[in-house]
Amino acid sequence: MRLDKYLADMDLGSRKEVKQLIKSNRVTVNGKVEASDKFHVNEQEDQVALDGEEIVYQKYFYYILNKPAGVISATVDNFEATTLDIFSDQDFRDDLFPVGRLDKDTEGLLIITNDGALSHRLLSPKKHVEKEYLATVEGVMTQEDVERFASGMKIDGDEICLPAELKIDQVDETNNESTIRLVLQEGKFHQVKRMVHAVGKEVTYLQRIRMGHLYLDEQLDLGSYRELTEEEIALLEKK
């Protein structure tokens, strides 16, 4: 890998900017000043430093975000706050993006990465990766609803949903309210809300709690993020 690409990949500036760093004799490779931006380094073996501080190469970055309501799942927007606006200047990178999307008013688990292959595996309809949601519903959910969800159902617009697993955690008939969990293997627009609406009830609160084998970290405050551990990345890779 060219030295200028190495430094640019580590978000130390544009290719033009890192070339200037190199030409200014601020970059060393294995302890020796290297003034050529075309110099090739082995990103796994060579030691690269800027102003004496080692720059360890990392190709992919993985974060778990507990998305709050009020922000959109996008990289940039001229009018709305986005999930990447939550990131500190130190962690922000231009190539980060959210894996899939959560509605503006939906909270919970969102993966932020620059690994396009992983994103494709998690979102591909052919992979049937499960997404689990926790919802508060206005209305009393019933066993009949469980069966309708399990059989696959038609929602507005004549869209057909794949079979989904509905779990009724709690029913409060006095207040006409239910707490449910719903496991989907697809991601249609506003799907949870539309499926619940199709059985005559309405979602009043929605949170994603699982994607594939990875659960939302209960210790992660709403609106906070952290890097995924190697074990958690392995869970996302798991089929």
C-alpha positions in Angstrom: 0.0 0.0 0.0 1.2 3.5 -0.8 2.2 5.6 2.2 -0.2 8.4 1.3 -3.1 6.0 1.0 -2.2 4.5 4.4 -2.3 7.9 6.1 -5.5 9.0 4.3 -7.2 5.7 5.2 -6.4 6.5 8.8 -8.3 9.8 8.4 -5.2 12.0 8.8 -6.3 14.1 5.9 -7.0 14.0 2.2 -4.5 12.5 -0.1 -3.3 16.0 -0.9 -3.0 16.9 2.7 -1.1 13.7 3.7 1.3 14.2 0.9 2.3 17.5 2.5 2.8 15.7 5.8 5.2 13.3 4.1 7.1 15.9 2.2 7.5 17.9 5.5 9.5 14.9 6.9 7.0 14.4 9.6 6.4 10.7 8.7 8.6 7.8 9.6 8.5 4.1 8.5 10.2 1.7 10.8 11.9 4.6 12.6 13.3 6.3 9.4 12.0 9.4 7.8 10.2 8.7 4.5 9.7 11.7 2.2 8.1 9.9 -0.7 4.3 9.6 -0.8 4.7 6.7 -3.3 6.7 4.6 -0.9 5.0 1.2 -0.3 4.4 -0.1 3.2 3.1 -3.4 4.5 0.2 -2.3 6.7 0.4 -5.4 8.8 4.1 -5.4 9.5 5.6 -1.9 9.0 5.6 0.7 11.8 4.3 4.1 10.5 4.5 7.2 12.7 3.5 10.8 12.4 5.5 13.2 14.6 6.7 10.3 16.6 3.2 8.9 17.3 2.5 5.4 15.8 -0.3 5.2 13.4 -1.7 1.7 13.6 -3.6 0.7 10.4 -7.2 -0.3 10.8 -9.2 -1.1 7.7 -12.7 -1.5 9.1 -14.4 0.3 12.0 -17.5 -1.1 13.9 -19.6 0.8 16.4 -22.9 0.1 18.2 -25.1 3.1 18.7 -28.2 3.3 21.0 -30.1 5.6 18.6 -32.3 8.2 20.3 -35.6 9.5 18.8 -35.3 12.7 16.8 -32.3 11.8 14.7 -32.4 10.2 11.2 -30.4 7.2 10.0 -28.2 9.0 7.5 -24.7 10.2 7.0 -25.5 13.8 6.2 -28.6 16.0 6.0 -29.1 19.7 5.5 -32.1 19.9 7.8 -32.1 17.0 10.3 -29.7 15.8 12.9 -28.2 12.5 11.8 -26.8 9.5 13.6 -23.2 10.5 12.6 -23.7 13.9 14.1 -23.6 12.0 17.5 -20.0 11.0 16.8 -17.1 12.9 18.4 -14.5 14.6 16.1 -12.0 11.9 17.2 -14.2 9.0 16.1 -15.9 10.5 13.1 -14.8 9.3 9.6 -16.2 10.3 6.2 -16.6 6.6 5.2 -18.8 5.6 8.2 -22.5 4.9 7.6 -25.4 3.3 9.4 -26.3 -0.3 8.6 -29.9 0.0 7.5 -32.2 2.6 9.0 -34.4 3.2 12.0 -37.3 5.6 11.7 -36.7 9.1 13.1 -38.9 8.4 16.2 -37.5 4.8 16.7 -34.8 4.1 19.3 -32.3 1.4 19.8 -29.7 -0.7 18.2 -27.9 0.7 15.1 -24.6 -0.6 13.7 -22.3 2.1 12.3 -19.4 0.9 10.1 -17.4 1.4 7.0 -17.6 -2.4 6.1 -19.8 -2.5 3.1 -19.7 -6.3 2.8 -20.9 -6.8 6.4 -23.7 -4.3 5.8 -24.8 -6.2 2.7 -24.9 -9.5 4.5 -27.0 -8.0 7.3 -29.5 -6.3 5.0 -29.7 -8.7 2.1 -33.3 -10.1 1.8 -31.7 -13.5 0.9 -29.9 -13.8 4.2 -33.1 -13.4 6.4 -31.1 -11.8 9.2 -33.5 -11.4 12.2 -34.2 -8.0 13.6 -36.1 -7.9 17.0 -38.1 -4.9 18.2 -39.7 -4.0 21.5 -42.9 -2.0 21.1 -45.6 -0.4 23.2 -49.0 -0.7 21.5 -52.3 1.1 21.9 -54.7 -1.8 21.9 -54.9 -5.4 23.2 -52.8 -7.8 21.2 -54.2 -11.3 21.1 -53.3 -14.9 20.2 -55.1 -14.3 16.9 -52.6 -11.5 16.2 -49.8 -13.9 16.9 -51.1 -16.4 14.4 -51.7 -13.7 11.7 -48.2 -12.5 12.1 -46.8 -16.0 12.0 -48.6 -16.9 8.7 -47.4 -13.9 6.8 -49.8 -11.0 6.3 -50.9 -8.3 3.9 -50.4 -4.7 5.0 -51.4 -1.4 3.4 -50.4 -1.1 -0.3 -51.1 -4.8 -0.7 -47.6 -5.6 0.4 -47.1 -9.1 1.7 -44.9 -9.6 4.7 -42.9 -12.7 5.5 -43.9 -14.7 8.6 -42.9 -12.9 11.7 -42.7 -13.9 15.4 -44.9 -11.9 17.7 -44.4 -12.2 21.4 -46.9 -10.6 23.8 -45.0 -9.7 26.9 -47.8 -7.8 28.8 -51.4 -6.8 28.3 -53.1 -4.0 30.2 -56.7 -4.2 29.4 -57.7 -1.4 31.8 -55.4 1.1 29.9 -55.9 -0.7 26.5 -52.2 -1.2 26.1 -49.8 -4.0 25.2 -46.1 -4.6 25.3 -44.8 -6.8 22.6 -41.6 -8.0 20.9 -41.6 -8.7 17.2 -39.0 -10.6 15.2 -38.7 -9.8 11.5 -36.6 -11.2 8.7 -37.0 -8.3 6.4 -37.1 -4.5 6.6 -40.0 -2.9 4.8 -40.7 0.8 5.3 -42.3 1.4 8.7 -42.9 -2.4 8.8 -43.6 -2.9 12.5 -46.0 0.0 12.6 -47.8 -1.1 9.5 -48.2 -4.7 10.6 -49.6 -3.6 14.0 -51.9 -1.2 12.2 -53.1 -4.0 10.0 -54.6 -5.8 13.1 -56.3 -2.6 14.3 -53.8 -1.3 16.8 -51.1 1.4 16.8 -47.5 1.5 17.9 -46.8 4.3 20.4 -43.2 3.4 21.2 -40.6 1.4 19.2 -37.1 0.2 20.0 -34.8 -2.2 18.1 -33.2 -4.6 20.6 -31.4 -7.1 18.4 -29.9 -7.5 14.9 -28.8 -11.0 14.0 -27.2 -12.5 17.1 -26.2 -9.1 18.6 -28.4 -7.6 21.3 -28.5 -3.9 22.3 -26.1 -3.3 25.2 -28.3 -2.5 28.2 -25.5 -0.5 29.7 -25.2 1.8 26.7 -27.1 5.0 27.4 -29.6 6.4 24.9 -27.7 8.6 22.4 -24.3 6.9 23.2 -22.1 4.7 21.1 -19.0 2.6 21.5 -16.7 0.3 19.5 -17.9 -3.3 19.1 -15.7 -5.9 20.7 -14.2 -8.7 18.6 -16.7 -11.1 20.1 -19.6 -8.8 19.1 -18.3 -8.5 15.5 -18.1 -12.3 15.4 -21.8 -12.4 16.4 -22.7 -10.2 13.5 -20.8 -12.5 11.1 -22.5 -15.5 12.6 -25.2 -17.1 10.3 
